[in-house]
């Protein structure tokens, strides 16, 4: 049995990862400061004998003994990470330094949950891992984009200089139950607006594209990558099926049988026009590919939000 630390373990993605690790009979230490995570996501795990929760902010060091570290802590939606930009970049930089220091001391394998945002507004499509990106270093999103880029730099430098056992995954848009109602990401925004009969706010003409990966598929990718000995990454994890934001809005209105209409609002700064992962590396090295189609995943997510909104 491994002692596994999950930072951001009370978050949307972290809570599913904790569940999956407990199903593998691992001993889980979940750390979260509840800036964007929620106890509701992990409350059902409190009675599990191998689950432990510590309320802690990883911008401060922590002394624990662990075998593996999944470093997921960081607000991941624009609303949350722009709400306190300095907090976001501190989490990405100081938090990553602290987790790498812990990995170095305990000789633990550490995985960084990086992001497709490191590609910025991409000039190559779809985005392969060897593309360096096109990021605005002084924009509203850069606390997250550049924060994750620095986190990747730190991972590589600790690996090269101190021989720390690292993994880097670049996560593309992930969705599913347990997303926060006020998350600010497009899937949760549209579903909540449609269920309430409110207009769905599409930025620009809605021709910008995203690829949406259901959370269970993403967790399988994380577990596969952590278990691989000969690859440090970075490796893209996401669903290569690409959809326009307008098509997503129309699909959600259809699936919710909503009377909502679509309204168009101005594009926010530095919003990427296209985003889609090249997952050939993940398919080759991890034998991984998403299984859950968009409609199936959306139906599960809609059911969750119906319950949350008491509809």
C-alpha positions, -999 to +999 in steps of 0.1 A: +000+000+000+013+034-010+009+065+011-004+090-015-007+128-011-033+146-033-030+184-032-063+200-041-080+167-032-113+183-023-116+199-058-137+187-087-109+166-102-091+158-070-121+142-053-125+117-082-088+109-080-090+103-043-120+079-049-101+060-076-070+056-054-091+044-025-106+018-048-071+006-054-065+002-017-041+031-014-037+052+017-047+088+009-037+121+025-059+148+010-047+184+013-069+214+005-073+250+016-109+251+003-102+282-018-121+265-047-125+230-034-154+218-012-159+194+016-191+183-001-170+167-028-152+144-003-177+141+026-186+106+015-149+096+020-145+108+056-155+074+071-130+055+049-102+041+071-075+050+045-087+086+039-072+115+058-079+152+052-057+181+062-068+217+057-036+234+046-024+259+021+006+245+001+022+279-003+035+270+032+056+239+036+042+207+051+062+178+067+046+145+059+058+111+048+045+100+015+054+077-015+036+095-042+023+131-048-005+141-071-001+179-072-035+192-084-039+222-061-047+254-080-080+271-090-087+261-125-115+283-138-110+319-149-134+332-123-115+316-094-080+322-106-086+358-116-104+365-083-071+364-065-044+364-092-015+367-067-028+337-047-030+317-080+006+324-090+018+318-055+001+284-055+017+275-088+052+287-079+056+284-041+032+255-038+051+236-065+085+244-049+071+231-016+058+199-031+090+193-050+110+198-018+088+172-001+093+148-031+130+153-029+132+146+008+109+116+008+120+103-026+084+103-037+073+103-073+054+136-080+029+144-108+021+180-118-014+186-131-004+212-157-028+226-183-036+231-219-035+268-210+003+266-213-002+266-251-020+300-248-036+311-281-021+283-302-006+288-336-004+250-341-035+229-342-041+204-327-015+211-300+013+185-296+035+183-265+066+198-283+047+230-291+060+258-269+029+279-269+019+315-275+011+331-241+006+367-231+028+370-200+011+402-187-026+394-194-055+387-170-050+349-175-013+349-171-014+342-133-026+308-143-010+303-178+024+315-168+021+300-133+017+266-148+045+272-172+068+281-143+056+250-124+066+228-154+100+246-154+105+238-117+095+202-122+121+198-149+148+216-130+143+195-098+144+164-120+177+175-138+194+189-107+181+167-079+170+136-097+134+140-084+111+114-100+086+136-119+055+133-142+039+163-161+004+160-175-012+188-195-050+186-189-075+199-214-110+210-206-125+184-181-161+183-170-186+162-150-206+161-118-191+180-088-182+210-109-191+241-088-223+259-098-204+292-099-174+275-115-173+300-144-163+273-169-183+269-201-200+235-195-212+244-160-222+279-170-243+266-199-260+238-180-269+260-150-282+288-174-303+262-194-318+246-163-328+280-150-342+291-183-317+319-185-300+330-217-268+311-226-240+337-229-218+328-258-187+349-263-182+363-298-199+344-326-193+311-308-170+297-335-141+292-310-135+255-303-128+234-272-125+197-266-143+183-235-130+153-216-153+135-191-138+134-156-136+095-153-116+094-185-092+120-173-086+102-139-078+070-158-052+089-177-036+103-145-034+069-129-019+054-161+008+081-162+017+078-126+022+041-130+045+044-160+083+042-152+099+054-184+081+086-193+082+119-174+061+139-200+048+164-205+019+144-219-015+158-231-046+143-215-079+154-231-106+144-256-095+151-292-132+156-303-135+193-311-167+213-308-176+250-313-189+268-282-221+276-302-226+239-309-221+231-272-247+257-262-272+243-287-266+207-276-271+216-239-304+235-247-315+204-266-305+179-238-322+200-210-353+207-231-347+243-221-366+274-234-333+294-230-320+314-259-285+321-269-271+356-265-237+368-277-213+388-256-179+404-263-149+380-263-128+382-231-091+390-233-067+363-245-095+337-250-080+311-273-098+307-306-090+269-309-081+243-284-077+206-291-051+181-278-029+159-300-031+127-278-010+104-300+017+104-274-008+094-246-023+067-269+011+053-277+027+054-242-003+050-219-026+030-243-051+056-232-080+073-250-113+088-237-143+065-238-172+088-228-188+108-256-199+144-251-237+136-251-233+108-225-211+129-203-233+160-205-264+139-195-246+128-163-235+163-156-270+177-162-285+152-138-260+163-111-268+200-116-306+193-116-302+177-082-279+206-069-304+232-081-333+211-066-351+210-099 
